[in-house]
């Protein structure tokens, strides 16, 4: 387990690397360091209390969010970060290596094409798609008793009402990000 000081150092290293890569490759539109702390690190960490099990997959991880911040704070869990864009996965692989994360791996694939040897306890996404689409393309990689975990902005009532048969929202929890005045919700989806 990393100390608080080690975590702050690791988060700072991650954001420095992200800023460096962002100069040449557009990984995120957020470029101001203070905003990156709130909108990338702290936002990612709002999902931490909702994680379930040992095997987590971050679908459409982009610049490694929320997977890398979660992997830094949860060393006993294994994180697979998946994205279909090679430049993003190259960055994520470099970040995993630079941060010395032994509990994370990055895969260049779309979740629809991913055939894991073992299914995942938690399948998480951040600002990726609608809930019905998330279920359709990622529900098949959820282990029995596992969950889909969607990080959303405003309460997605219409999306919840449109969930495919066989899935239900087990919980919808509002979360706050320090320094950010915007609605955020964590939606936990399970098999009905």
mmCIF file of the C-alpha atoms, coordinates in Angstrom:
data_MODEL
# 
_entry.id   MODEL 
# 
loop_
_atom_site.group_PDB 
_atom_site.id 
_atom_site.type_symbol 
_atom_site.label_atom_id 
_atom_site.label_alt_id 
_atom_site.label_comp_id 
_atom_site.label_asym_id 
_atom_site.label_entity_id 
_atom_site.label_seq_id 
_atom_site.pdbx_PDB_ins_code 
_atom_site.Cartn_x 
_atom_site.Cartn_y 
_atom_site.Cartn_z 
_atom_site.occupancy 
_atom_site.B_iso_or_equiv 
_atom_site.pdbx_formal_charge 
_atom_site.auth_seq_id 
_atom_site.auth_comp_id 
_atom_site.auth_asym_id 
_atom_site.auth_atom_id 
_atom_site.pdbx_PDB_model_num 
ATOM 1   C CA . UNK A 1 1   ? 0.000   0.000   0.000   1.00 0.00 ? 1   UNK A CA 1 
ATOM 2   C CA . UNK A 1 2   ? 1.363   3.392   -0.981  1.00 0.00 ? 2   UNK A CA 1 
ATOM 3   C CA . UNK A 1 3   ? 1.508   6.147   1.612   1.00 0.00 ? 3   UNK A CA 1 
ATOM 4   C CA . UNK A 1 4   ? -0.436  9.366   0.991   1.00 0.00 ? 4   UNK A CA 1 
ATOM 5   C CA . UNK A 1 5   ? 2.827   11.100  0.083   1.00 0.00 ? 5   UNK A CA 1 
ATOM 6   C CA . UNK A 1 6   ? 3.709   8.349   -2.408  1.00 0.00 ? 6   UNK A CA 1 
ATOM 7   C CA . UNK A 1 7   ? 0.242   8.602   -3.959  1.00 0.00 ? 7   UNK A CA 1 
ATOM 8   C CA . UNK A 1 8   ? 0.496   12.378  -4.370  1.00 0.00 ? 8   UNK A CA 1 
ATOM 9   C CA . UNK A 1 9   ? 3.908   11.918  -6.010  1.00 0.00 ? 9   UNK A CA 1 
ATOM 10  C CA . UNK A 1 10  ? 2.528   9.205   -8.323  1.00 0.00 ? 10  UNK A CA 1 
ATOM 11  C CA . UNK A 1 11  ? -0.508  11.302  -9.301  1.00 0.00 ? 11  UNK A CA 1 
ATOM 12  C CA . UNK A 1 12  ? 1.756   14.288  -10.020 1.00 0.00 ? 12  UNK A CA 1 
ATOM 13  C CA . UNK A 1 13  ? 4.030   12.083  -12.174 1.00 0.00 ? 13  UNK A CA 1 
ATOM 14  C CA . UNK A 1 14  ? 1.020   10.765  -14.062 1.00 0.00 ? 14  UNK A CA 1 
ATOM 15  C CA . UNK A 1 15  ? -0.316  14.273  -14.744 1.00 0.00 ? 15  UNK A CA 1 
ATOM 16  C CA . UNK A 1 16  ? 3.135   15.490  -15.869 1.00 0.00 ? 16  UNK A CA 1 
ATOM 17  C CA . UNK A 1 17  ? 3.362   12.603  -18.312 1.00 0.00 ? 17  UNK A CA 1 
ATOM 18  C CA . UNK A 1 18  ? -0.175  13.276  -19.523 1.00 0.00 ? 18  UNK A CA 1 
ATOM 19  C CA . UNK A 1 19  ? 0.641   16.966  -20.084 1.00 0.00 ? 19  UNK A CA 1 
ATOM 20  C CA . UNK A 1 20  ? 3.829   16.038  -22.008 1.00 0.00 ? 20  UNK A CA 1 
ATOM 21  C CA . UNK A 1 21  ? 2.043   13.587  -24.297 1.00 0.00 ? 21  UNK A CA 1 
ATOM 22  C CA . UNK A 1 22  ? -0.909  15.942  -24.682 1.00 0.00 ? 22  UNK A CA 1 
ATOM 23  C CA . UNK A 1 23  ? 1.385   18.474  -26.402 1.00 0.00 ? 23  UNK A CA 1 
ATOM 24  C CA . UNK A 1 24  ? 1.781   16.108  -29.376 1.00 0.00 ? 24  UNK A CA 1 
ATOM 25  C CA . UNK A 1 25  ? -1.197  13.770  -29.109 1.00 0.00 ? 25  UNK A CA 1 
ATOM 26  C CA . UNK A 1 26  ? -4.627  14.986  -28.098 1.00 0.00 ? 26  UNK A CA 1 
ATOM 27  C CA . UNK A 1 27  ? -5.419  12.756  -25.123 1.00 0.00 ? 27  UNK A CA 1 
ATOM 28  C CA . UNK A 1 28  ? -7.578  15.221  -23.177 1.00 0.00 ? 28  UNK A CA 1 
ATOM 29  C CA . UNK A 1 29  ? -9.027  18.671  -23.694 1.00 0.00 ? 29  UNK A CA 1 
ATOM 30  C CA . UNK A 1 30  ? -8.274  19.542  -20.072 1.00 0.00 ? 30  UNK A CA 1 
ATOM 31  C CA . UNK A 1 31  ? -4.813  21.103  -19.993 1.00 0.00 ? 31  UNK A CA 1 
ATOM 32  C CA . UNK A 1 32  ? -4.685  23.223  -16.837 1.00 0.00 ? 32  UNK A CA 1 
ATOM 33  C CA . UNK A 1 33  ? -2.931  21.330  -13.970 1.00 0.00 ? 33  UNK A CA 1 
ATOM 34  C CA . UNK A 1 34  ? -5.451  22.306  -11.268 1.00 0.00 ? 34  UNK A CA 1 
ATOM 35  C CA . UNK A 1 35  ? -8.345  21.241  -13.489 1.00 0.00 ? 35  UNK A CA 1 
ATOM 36  C CA . UNK A 1 36  ? -6.553  17.959  -14.266 1.00 0.00 ? 36  UNK A CA 1 
ATOM 37  C CA . UNK A 1 37  ? -6.352  17.194  -10.538 1.00 0.00 ? 37  UNK A CA 1 
ATOM 38  C CA . UNK A 1 38  ? -10.090 17.725  -10.046 1.00 0.00 ? 38  UNK A CA 1 
ATOM 39  C CA . UNK A 1 39  ? -11.479 16.489  -13.348 1.00 0.00 ? 39  UNK A CA 1 
ATOM 40  C CA . UNK A 1 40  ? -9.117  13.549  -13.879 1.00 0.00 ? 40  UNK A CA 1 
ATOM 41  C CA . UNK A 1 41  ? -7.707  12.305  -10.568 1.00 0.00 ? 41  UNK A CA 1 
ATOM 42  C CA . UNK A 1 42  ? -10.438 13.205  -8.070  1.00 0.00 ? 42  UNK A CA 1 
ATOM 43  C CA . UNK A 1 43  ? -13.216 12.364  -10.533 1.00 0.00 ? 43  UNK A CA 1 
ATOM 44  C CA . UNK A 1 44  ? -11.644 8.941   -11.163 1.00 0.00 ? 44  UNK A CA 1 
ATOM 45  C CA . UNK A 1 45  ? -11.372 8.266   -7.441  1.00 0.00 ? 45  UNK A CA 1 
ATOM 46  C CA . UNK A 1 46  ? -15.114 8.818   -6.875  1.00 0.00 ? 46  UNK A CA 1 
ATOM 47  C CA . UNK A 1 47  ? -15.590 5.277   -8.236  1.00 0.00 ? 47  UNK A CA 1 
ATOM 48  C CA . UNK A 1 48  ? -13.252 3.684   -5.694  1.00 0.00 ? 48  UNK A CA 1 
ATOM 49  C CA . UNK A 1 49  ? -15.872 2.868   -3.005  1.00 0.00 ? 49  UNK A CA 1 
ATOM 50  C CA . UNK A 1 50  ? -18.044 1.148   -5.620  1.00 0.00 ? 50  UNK A CA 1 
ATOM 51  C CA . UNK A 1 51  ? -15.454 -1.293  -6.962  1.00 0.00 ? 51  UNK A CA 1 
ATOM 52  C CA . UNK A 1 52  ? -16.252 -4.946  -6.454  1.00 0.00 ? 52  UNK A CA 1 
ATOM 53  C CA . UNK A 1 53  ? -13.941 -7.958  -6.644  1.00 0.00 ? 53  UNK A CA 1 
ATOM 54  C CA . UNK A 1 54  ? -10.358 -8.380  -7.776  1.00 0.00 ? 54  UNK A CA 1 
ATOM 55  C CA . UNK A 1 55  ? -10.583 -8.139  -11.571 1.00 0.00 ? 55  UNK A CA 1 
ATOM 56  C CA . UNK A 1 56  ? -11.515 -4.726  -12.965 1.00 0.00 ? 56  UNK A CA 1 
ATOM 57  C CA . UNK A 1 57  ? -11.640 -3.632  -16.606 1.00 0.00 ? 57  UNK A CA 1 
ATOM 58  C CA . UNK A 1 58  ? -11.720 0.044   -17.630 1.00 0.00 ? 58  UNK A CA 1 
ATOM 59  C CA . UNK A 1 59  ? -13.614 0.176   -20.937 1.00 0.00 ? 59  UNK A CA 1 
ATOM 60  C CA . UNK A 1 60  ? -12.666 2.982   -23.317 1.00 0.00 ? 60  UNK A CA 1 
ATOM 61  C CA . UNK A 1 61  ? -9.937  4.060   -20.905 1.00 0.00 ? 61  UNK A CA 1 
ATOM 62  C CA . UNK A 1 62  ? -8.720  6.907   -23.106 1.00 0.00 ? 62  UNK A CA 1 
ATOM 63  C CA . UNK A 1 63  ? -5.822  8.508   -21.216 1.00 0.00 ? 63  UNK A CA 1 
ATOM 64  C CA . UNK A 1 64  ? -6.039  5.858   -18.483 1.00 0.00 ? 64  UNK A CA 1 
ATOM 65  C CA . UNK A 1 65  ? -8.963  7.330   -16.622 1.00 0.00 ? 65  UNK A CA 1 
ATOM 66  C CA . UNK A 1 66  ? -10.269 6.103   -14.236 1.00 0.00 ? 66  UNK A CA 1 
ATOM 67  C CA . UNK A 1 67  ? -8.093  2.970   -14.415 1.00 0.00 ? 67  UNK A CA 1 
ATOM 68  C CA . UNK A 1 68  ? -4.669  4.397   -13.563 1.00 0.00 ? 68  UNK A CA 1 
ATOM 69  C CA . UNK A 1 69  ? -5.731  6.463   -10.519 1.00 0.00 ? 69  UNK A CA 1 
ATOM 70  C CA . UNK A 1 70  ? -7.738  3.480   -9.261  1.00 0.00 ? 70  UNK A CA 1 
ATOM 71  C CA . UNK A 1 71  ? -4.836  1.066   -9.825  1.00 0.00 ? 71  UNK A CA 1 
ATOM 72  C CA . UNK A 1 72  ? -2.552  3.406   -7.866  1.00 0.00 ? 72  UNK A CA 1 
ATOM 73  C CA . UNK A 1 73  ? -4.925  3.413   -4.882  1.00 0.00 ? 73  UNK A CA 1 
ATOM 74  C CA . UNK A 1 74  ? -5.968  -0.258  -5.079  1.00 0.00 ? 74  UNK A CA 1 
ATOM 75  C CA . UNK A 1 75  ? -2.753  -2.298  -5.395  1.00 0.00 ? 75  UNK A CA 1 
ATOM 76  C CA . UNK A 1 76  ? -4.443  -5.591  -4.395  1.00 0.00 ? 76  UNK A CA 1 
ATOM 77  C CA . UNK A 1 77  ? -6.779  -5.453  -7.393  1.00 0.00 ? 77  UNK A CA 1 
ATOM 78  C CA . UNK A 1 78  ? -5.864  -6.096  -11.033 1.00 0.00 ? 78  UNK A CA 1 
ATOM 79  C CA . UNK A 1 79  ? -6.864  -3.519  -13.658 1.00 0.00 ? 79  UNK A CA 1 
ATOM 80  C CA . UNK A 1 80  ? -7.100  -4.081  -17.398 1.00 0.00 ? 80  UNK A CA 1 
ATOM 81  C CA . UNK A 1 81  ? -7.382  -0.840  -19.386 1.00 0.00 ? 81  UNK A CA 1 
ATOM 82  C CA . UNK A 1 82  ? -8.955  -1.285  -22.824 1.00 0.00 ? 82  UNK A CA 1 
ATOM 83  C CA . UNK A 1 83  ? -9.194  1.209   -25.671 1.00 0.00 ? 83  UNK A CA 1 
ATOM 84  C CA . UNK A 1 84  ? -9.557  0.908   -29.435 1.00 0.00 ? 84  UNK A CA 1 
ATOM 85  C CA . UNK A 1 85  ? -7.287  3.896   -30.150 1.00 0.00 ? 85  UNK A CA 1 
ATOM 86  C CA . UNK A 1 86  ? -3.634  2.858   -30.395 1.00 0.00 ? 86  UNK A CA 1 
ATOM 87  C CA . UNK A 1 87  ? -2.142  6.276   -29.500 1.00 0.00 ? 87  UNK A CA 1 
ATOM 88  C CA . UNK A 1 88  ? -4.102  6.252   -26.244 1.00 0.00 ? 88  UNK A CA 1 
ATOM 89  C CA . UNK A 1 89  ? -2.997  2.722   -25.381 1.00 0.00 ? 89  UNK A CA 1 
ATOM 90  C CA . UNK A 1 90  ? 0.632   3.651   -26.115 1.00 0.00 ? 90  UNK A CA 1 
ATOM 91  C CA . UNK A 1 91  ? 0.309   6.457   -23.581 1.00 0.00 ? 91  UNK A CA 1 
ATOM 92  C CA . UNK A 1 92  ? -1.379  4.195   -21.013 1.00 0.00 ? 92  UNK A CA 1 
ATOM 93  C CA . UNK A 1 93  ? 1.344   1.542   -21.422 1.00 0.00 ? 93  UNK A CA 1 
ATOM 94  C CA . UNK A 1 94  ? 4.021   4.200   -20.902 1.00 0.00 ? 94  UNK A CA 1 
ATOM 95  C CA . UNK A 1 95  ? 2.225   5.528   -17.808 1.00 0.00 ? 95  UNK A CA 1 
ATOM 96  C CA . UNK A 1 96  ? 1.887   2.014   -16.349 1.00 0.00 ? 96  UNK A CA 1 
ATOM 97  C CA . UNK A 1 97  ? 5.609   1.426   -16.915 1.00 0.00 ? 97  UNK A CA 1 
ATOM 98  C CA . UNK A 1 98  ? 6.732   4.827   -15.585 1.00 0.00 ? 98  UNK A CA 1 
ATOM 99  C CA . UNK A 1 99  ? 4.553   4.510   -12.472 1.00 0.00 ? 99  UNK A CA 1 
ATOM 100 C CA . UNK A 1 100 ? 5.730   0.965   -11.786 1.00 0.00 ? 100 UNK A CA 1 
ATOM 101 C CA . UNK A 1 101 ? 2.186   -0.383  -11.733 1.00 0.00 ? 101 UNK A CA 1 
ATOM 102 C CA . UNK A 1 102 ? 2.386   -4.160  -11.492 1.00 0.00 ? 102 UNK A CA 1 
ATOM 103 C CA . UNK A 1 103 ? -1.395  -4.494  -11.079 1.00 0.00 ? 103 UNK A CA 1 
ATOM 104 C CA . UNK A 1 104 ? -2.362  -2.928  -14.418 1.00 0.00 ? 104 UNK A CA 1 
ATOM 105 C CA . UNK A 1 105 ? -2.147  -3.774  -18.102 1.00 0.00 ? 105 UNK A CA 1 
ATOM 106 C CA . UNK A 1 106 ? -3.272  -1.979  -21.255 1.00 0.00 ? 106 UNK A CA 1 
ATOM 107 C CA . UNK A 1 107 ? -4.890  -3.705  -24.233 1.00 0.00 ? 107 UNK A CA 1 
ATOM 108 C CA . UNK A 1 108 ? -5.410  -2.229  -27.676 1.00 0.00 ? 108 UNK A CA 1 
ATOM 109 C CA . UNK A 1 109 ? -8.832  -3.595  -28.520 1.00 0.00 ? 109 UNK A CA 1 
ATOM 110 C CA . UNK A 1 110 ? -12.489 -2.704  -28.401 1.00 0.00 ? 110 UNK A CA 1 
ATOM 111 C CA . UNK A 1 111 ? -14.412 -4.326  -25.567 1.00 0.00 ? 111 UNK A CA 1 
ATOM 112 C CA . UNK A 1 112 ? -16.701 -5.926  -28.158 1.00 0.00 ? 112 UNK A CA 1 
ATOM 113 C CA . UNK A 1 113 ? -13.664 -7.806  -29.526 1.00 0.00 ? 113 UNK A CA 1 
ATOM 114 C CA . UNK A 1 114 ? -12.051 -8.605  -26.160 1.00 0.00 ? 114 UNK A CA 1 
ATOM 115 C CA . UNK A 1 115 ? -12.178 -12.260 -25.118 1.00 0.00 ? 115 UNK A CA 1 
ATOM 116 C CA . UNK A 1 116 ? -10.764 -12.403 -21.591 1.00 0.00 ? 116 UNK A CA 1 
ATOM 117 C CA . UNK A 1 117 ? -9.665  -15.737 -20.145 1.00 0.00 ? 117 UNK A CA 1 
ATOM 118 C CA . UNK A 1 118 ? -11.437 -14.778 -16.907 1.00 0.00 ? 118 UNK A CA 1 
ATOM 119 C CA . UNK A 1 119 ? -14.480 -12.533 -16.730 1.00 0.00 ? 119 UNK A CA 1 
ATOM 120 C CA . UNK A 1 120 ? -14.356 -9.290  -14.734 1.00 0.00 ? 120 UNK A CA 1 
ATOM 121 C CA . UNK A 1 121 ? -15.877 -8.535  -11.330 1.00 0.00 ? 121 UNK A CA 1 
ATOM 122 C CA . UNK A 1 122 ? -16.290 -4.859  -12.213 1.00 0.00 ? 122 UNK A CA 1 
ATOM 123 C CA . UNK A 1 123 ? -16.523 -3.417  -15.718 1.00 0.00 ? 123 UNK A CA 1 
ATOM 124 C CA . UNK A 1 124 ? -16.185 0.373   -15.445 1.00 0.00 ? 124 UNK A CA 1 
ATOM 125 C CA . UNK A 1 125 ? -16.542 3.218   -17.914 1.00 0.00 ? 125 UNK A CA 1 
ATOM 126 C CA . UNK A 1 126 ? -16.304 6.977   -17.620 1.00 0.00 ? 126 UNK A CA 1 
ATOM 127 C CA . UNK A 1 127 ? -18.242 9.176   -20.063 1.00 0.00 ? 127 UNK A CA 1 
ATOM 128 C CA . UNK A 1 128 ? -18.220 6.472   -22.716 1.00 0.00 ? 128 UNK A CA 1 
ATOM 129 C CA . UNK A 1 129 ? -21.743 5.781   -23.939 1.00 0.00 ? 129 UNK A CA 1 
ATOM 130 C CA . UNK A 1 130 ? -25.358 5.435   -22.934 1.00 0.00 ? 130 UNK A CA 1 
ATOM 131 C CA . UNK A 1 131 ? -26.166 2.795   -20.323 1.00 0.00 ? 131 UNK A CA 1 
ATOM 132 C CA . UNK A 1 132 ? -28.037 0.551   -22.804 1.00 0.00 ? 132 UNK A CA 1 
ATOM 133 C CA . UNK A 1 133 ? -25.037 0.641   -25.182 1.00 0.00 ? 133 UNK A CA 1 
ATOM 134 C CA . UNK A 1 134 ? -22.648 -0.075  -22.298 1.00 0.00 ? 134 UNK A CA 1 
ATOM 135 C CA . UNK A 1 135 ? -24.689 -3.160  -21.371 1.00 0.00 ? 135 UNK A CA 1 
ATOM 136 C CA . UNK A 1 136 ? -24.820 -4.334  -24.990 1.00 0.00 ? 136 UNK A CA 1 
ATOM 137 C CA . UNK A 1 137 ? -21.103 -4.165  -25.679 1.00 0.00 ? 137 UNK A CA 1 
ATOM 138 C CA . UNK A 1 138 ? -19.641 -4.891  -22.216 1.00 0.00 ? 138 UNK A CA 1 
ATOM 139 C CA . UNK A 1 139 ? -22.214 -6.988  -20.377 1.00 0.00 ? 139 UNK A CA 1 
ATOM 140 C CA . UNK A 1 140 ? -20.791 -10.212 -21.787 1.00 0.00 ? 140 UNK A CA 1 
ATOM 141 C CA . UNK A 1 141 ? -17.444 -9.767  -19.957 1.00 0.00 ? 141 UNK A CA 1 
ATOM 142 C CA . UNK A 1 142 ? -19.050 -9.405  -16.491 1.00 0.00 ? 142 UNK A CA 1 
ATOM 143 C CA . UNK A 1 143 ? -18.463 -12.395 -14.202 1.00 0.00 ? 143 UNK A CA 1 
ATOM 144 C CA . UNK A 1 144 ? -21.431 -14.019 -12.441 1.00 0.00 ? 144 UNK A CA 1 
ATOM 145 C CA . UNK A 1 145 ? -22.248 -11.773 -9.475  1.00 0.00 ? 145 UNK A CA 1 
ATOM 146 C CA . UNK A 1 146 ? -20.234 -8.933  -11.041 1.00 0.00 ? 146 UNK A CA 1 
ATOM 147 C CA . UNK A 1 147 ? -21.305 -5.457  -12.080 1.00 0.00 ? 147 UNK A CA 1 
ATOM 148 C CA . UNK A 1 148 ? -21.145 -2.777  -14.704 1.00 0.00 ? 148 UNK A CA 1 
ATOM 149 C CA . UNK A 1 149 ? -20.145 0.544   -13.139 1.00 0.00 ? 149 UNK A CA 1 
ATOM 150 C CA . UNK A 1 150 ? -20.881 3.698   -15.139 1.00 0.00 ? 150 UNK A CA 1 
ATOM 151 C CA . UNK A 1 151 ? -19.536 7.117   -14.189 1.00 0.00 ? 151 UNK A CA 1 
ATOM 152 C CA . UNK A 1 152 ? -22.129 9.595   -15.410 1.00 0.00 ? 152 UNK A CA 1 
ATOM 153 C CA . UNK A 1 153 ? -22.836 13.306  -15.148 1.00 0.00 ? 153 UNK A CA 1 
ATOM 154 C CA . UNK A 1 154 ? -26.498 14.179  -14.719 1.00 0.00 ? 154 UNK A CA 1 
ATOM 155 C CA . UNK A 1 155 ? -28.891 11.527  -13.451 1.00 0.00 ? 155 UNK A CA 1 
ATOM 156 C CA . UNK A 1 156 ? -29.459 9.283   -16.510 1.00 0.00 ? 156 UNK A CA 1 
ATOM 157 C CA . UNK A 1 157 ? -33.112 8.413   -15.776 1.00 0.00 ? 157 UNK A CA 1 
ATOM 158 C CA . UNK A 1 158 ? -34.053 7.830   -19.431 1.00 0.00 ? 158 UNK A CA 1 
ATOM 159 C CA . UNK A 1 159 ? -31.032 5.573   -19.958 1.00 0.00 ? 159 UNK A CA 1 
ATOM 160 C CA . UNK A 1 160 ? -31.901 3.551   -16.862 1.00 0.00 ? 160 UNK A CA 1 
ATOM 161 C CA . UNK A 1 161 ? -35.479 3.159   -18.118 1.00 0.00 ? 161 UNK A CA 1 
ATOM 162 C CA . UNK A 1 162 ? -34.118 1.891   -21.470 1.00 0.00 ? 162 UNK A CA 1 
ATOM 163 C CA . UNK A 1 163 ? -31.830 -0.834  -20.059 1.00 0.00 ? 163 UNK A CA 1 
ATOM 164 C CA . UNK A 1 164 ? -31.972 -4.097  -22.003 1.00 0.00 ? 164 UNK A CA 1 
ATOM 165 C CA . UNK A 1 165 ? -33.878 -7.022  -20.547 1.00 0.00 ? 165 UNK A CA 1 
ATOM 166 C CA . UNK A 1 166 ? -31.858 -8.962  -18.013 1.00 0.00 ? 166 UNK A CA 1 
ATOM 167 C CA . UNK A 1 167 ? -30.152 -5.902  -16.484 1.00 0.00 ? 167 UNK A CA 1 
ATOM 168 C CA . UNK A 1 168 ? -31.202 -3.455  -13.774 1.00 0.00 ? 168 UNK A CA 1 
ATOM 169 C CA . UNK A 1 169 ? -29.763 -0.508  -11.892 1.00 0.00 ? 169 UNK A CA 1 
ATOM 170 C CA . UNK A 1 170 ? -28.847 -1.846  -8.440  1.00 0.00 ? 170 UNK A CA 1 
ATOM 171 C CA . UNK A 1 171 ? -27.916 1.649   -7.231  1.00 0.00 ? 171 UNK A CA 1 
ATOM 172 C CA . UNK A 1 172 ? -27.546 5.189   -8.530  1.00 0.00 ? 172 UNK A CA 1 
ATOM 173 C CA . UNK A 1 173 ? -25.408 7.289   -6.207  1.00 0.00 ? 173 UNK A CA 1 
ATOM 174 C CA . UNK A 1 174 ? -24.697 11.009  -6.517  1.00 0.00 ? 174 UNK A CA 1 
ATOM 175 C CA . UNK A 1 175 ? -21.019 11.820  -5.905  1.00 0.00 ? 175 UNK A CA 1 
ATOM 176 C CA . UNK A 1 176 ? -19.184 15.111  -5.399  1.00 0.00 ? 176 UNK A CA 1 
ATOM 177 C CA . UNK A 1 177 ? -15.791 16.120  -6.694  1.00 0.00 ? 177 UNK A CA 1 
ATOM 178 C CA . UNK A 1 178 ? -14.056 18.702  -4.511  1.00 0.00 ? 178 UNK A CA 1 
ATOM 179 C CA . UNK A 1 179 ? -13.786 21.981  -6.399  1.00 0.00 ? 179 UNK A CA 1 
ATOM 180 C CA . UNK A 1 180 ? -16.193 20.949  -9.170  1.00 0.00 ? 180 UNK A CA 1 
ATOM 181 C CA . UNK A 1 181 ? -19.714 22.310  -9.352  1.00 0.00 ? 181 UNK A CA 1 
ATOM 182 C CA . UNK A 1 182 ? -21.289 19.703  -11.599 1.00 0.00 ? 182 UNK A CA 1 
ATOM 183 C CA . UNK A 1 183 ? -23.599 16.744  -11.193 1.00 0.00 ? 183 UNK A CA 1 
ATOM 184 C CA . UNK A 1 184 ? -21.960 13.339  -11.048 1.00 0.00 ? 184 UNK A CA 1 
ATOM 185 C CA . UNK A 1 185 ? -23.505 9.905   -10.499 1.00 0.00 ? 185 UNK A CA 1 
ATOM 186 C CA . UNK A 1 186 ? -22.197 6.381   -10.173 1.00 0.00 ? 186 UNK A CA 1 
ATOM 187 C CA . UNK A 1 187 ? -24.589 3.835   -11.680 1.00 0.00 ? 187 UNK A CA 1 
ATOM 188 C CA . UNK A 1 188 ? -24.202 0.206   -10.642 1.00 0.00 ? 188 UNK A CA 1 
ATOM 189 C CA . UNK A 1 189 ? -25.797 -2.224  -13.091 1.00 0.00 ? 189 UNK A CA 1 
ATOM 190 C CA . UNK A 1 190 ? -26.296 -5.917  -12.347 1.00 0.00 ? 190 UNK A CA 1 
ATOM 191 C CA . UNK A 1 191 ? -28.044 -8.832  -13.992 1.00 0.00 ? 191 UNK A CA 1 
ATOM 192 C CA . UNK A 1 192 ? -31.738 -8.901  -13.131 1.00 0.00 ? 192 UNK A CA 1 
# 
